[in-house]
Amino acid sequence: MSYSELKPPAKAPLLQIQQLCVNYGGIEALRGIDLEVYGGEVVTLIGANGAGKSTTLRAISRLIPPRSGQIYFQGRKITAYRPDQVVKLGIAQSPEGRRVLAHQTVLDNLELGAYTRDHGADIRADIDYQFQTFPRLAERRHQLAGTLSGGEQQMLAIARALMSRPQLLLLDEPSLGLAPTIVLEIFAIIQSLHTAGVTILLVEQNATLALQAADRGYVLEAGCITLEGPATELLTNEQVKRAYLG
C-alpha cells in the first residue's frame, strides 16, 4: 500500500474546525478556535503545557465532547460522532504517552489497530508494510509491547494508528520522554510519512523540530489560537522565537 493513494484533493480542507470550545468542568480548555488541515499537509500545533493542544486532538477524535463549535472532516460534520465512527471515517490518533497494549505482542497491537477493518489479506499486507517502514518492529514482532524501549513503543503507536489506513493522522507529543537521538529518528519517520502522502496534524513540545517538519503551524495560548501561518515564517517570528524556540 502506498499512502499517496490515500491523499485527497487539496481544493477544500480535509479537516476544518470552527469556533471549537471545550470545557473541563468550569475550566475553558479551548475558547473558540478555528483550524484547517488540507490533504497532504503536515500541520503543527505548538504552545506551552496546558495550552489546549492535546485537548484539540482529543476533541477531533471525539474522546471528549465540545461545549460548542463544529468539526468537519471531508465536508461532513462529525461533532457528534462516536470515536469508533471517527476512526472508520479516516482519522486515527497516536496518543500522548504512546499507550501501547503492554501485555500484547507487537503483532497483536498492529492487528488491533485494524479493528475497524474486515479484509484479512489487506490487513496482513499492511502489517508487512509497517514492518518495512519500521524494521525494528519487525525484529520484535513477537515481543510484548511493554518490554520495548520508549522509542520503539512510539514507533509501534504510530504504526498501530496507520493500520486503520487513516486519511488524517493525529500525532500527540511523539517525542515526549525520548532521548535526543531517538527524537531525531521519530521526526525522520514523520518526514518520510509526509513524503509518502500522509496528512498529519502534529502536537509537539519541541517547537523547532515541529515547525521544521511542518508545512503550516498554529500557536495555541490559553485555549486560543494567537498566531498561524507557514511554518517557515513562524520559525523566524520573533514572538514565537522568544516564547518557544529558545
Helices and strands as residue ranges (DSSP letters): G 3-6, E 15-24, E 27-37, E 42-46, H 53-60, E 68-73, E 76-77, H 83-89, E 91-94, H 106-113, H 120-133, H 135-139, G 145-147, H 150-162, E 168-172, H 180-195, E 200-203, H 207-213, E 216-221, E 224-230, H 231-236, H 238-240, I 241-245
